[in-house]
Amino acid sequence: MSFRKTGTTIKTEIMIRLGDLVERITYYTGIKWLVKKVSKIFAIDCGCDQRHQEWNNIKIDRNGISKDE
């Protein structure tokens, strides 16, 4: 959460990172649990943590999508 002062009011902006958003959706739908179980059975790394970090470089705010460098 960042604070931006505009004039006499302080405006708060909540930045949602794409990796965090996808992780929450897959967690609450059970997809993350299923992928972890299947990848453990086949002894394959699903790449979820790396993808999460890469997708967190993309941020979504009310003005659209932008990519952090």
C-alpha positions as CSV (number, residue, x, y, z in Angstrom):
1,M,0.0,0.0,0.0
2,S,1.4,3.4,-0.9
3,F,0.3,6.8,0.2
4,R,0.1,9.7,-2.2
5,K,-0.5,13.3,-1.0
6,T,-2.6,15.3,-3.4
7,G,-3.4,18.8,-2.2
8,T,-4.6,18.6,1.3
9,T,-5.8,15.0,1.2
10,I,-3.9,11.8,1.4
11,K,-4.9,9.2,-1.1
12,T,-4.1,5.5,-0.6
13,E,-3.5,3.2,-3.5
14,I,-3.5,-0.5,-3.2
15,M,-1.2,-2.2,-5.7
16,I,-2.1,-5.7,-6.6
17,R,0.7,-7.8,-8.1
18,L,-0.4,-10.2,-10.8
19,G,1.5,-13.1,-9.1
20,D,-0.3,-12.5,-5.8
21,L,-3.6,-12.3,-7.5
22,V,-3.2,-15.6,-9.5
23,E,-1.9,-17.3,-6.3
24,R,-5.0,-16.3,-4.3
25,I,-7.3,-17.4,-7.0
26,T,-5.6,-20.8,-7.5
27,Y,-5.4,-21.3,-3.7
28,Y,-9.1,-20.7,-3.0
29,T,-10.2,-22.8,-6.0
30,G,-8.1,-25.7,-5.0
31,I,-6.0,-25.7,-8.2
32,K,-2.8,-24.9,-6.2
33,W,-3.3,-27.9,-3.9
34,L,-4.0,-30.2,-6.9
35,V,-0.9,-29.0,-8.8
36,K,1.3,-29.4,-5.7
37,K,0.0,-33.0,-5.2
38,V,0.5,-34.0,-8.9
39,S,3.9,-32.5,-9.1
40,K,4.9,-34.3,-5.9
41,I,3.7,-37.6,-7.3
42,F,5.6,-37.2,-10.5
43,A,8.6,-35.6,-8.8
44,I,8.5,-32.6,-11.1
45,D,8.9,-29.0,-10.1
46,C,5.7,-27.1,-11.2
47,G,7.6,-23.8,-11.3
48,C,4.9,-22.0,-9.3
49,D,7.2,-20.0,-7.1
50,Q,9.4,-18.8,-10.0
51,R,6.3,-17.9,-12.0
52,H,4.9,-16.1,-9.0
53,Q,8.0,-14.0,-8.7
54,E,8.1,-13.2,-12.4
55,W,4.5,-12.2,-12.5
56,N,4.9,-10.0,-9.5
57,N,7.0,-7.7,-11.8
58,I,3.7,-6.8,-13.4
59,K,1.5,-4.6,-11.3
60,I,-2.1,-3.8,-11.8
61,D,-3.7,-0.6,-10.5
62,R,-6.8,1.3,-11.3
63,N,-5.1,3.0,-14.2
64,G,-4.2,-0.2,-16.0
65,I,-1.2,-2.6,-16.3
66,S,2.4,-1.6,-16.1
67,K,5.6,-3.6,-15.8
68,D,8.3,-2.9,-13.2
69,E,11.9,-3.0,-14.5
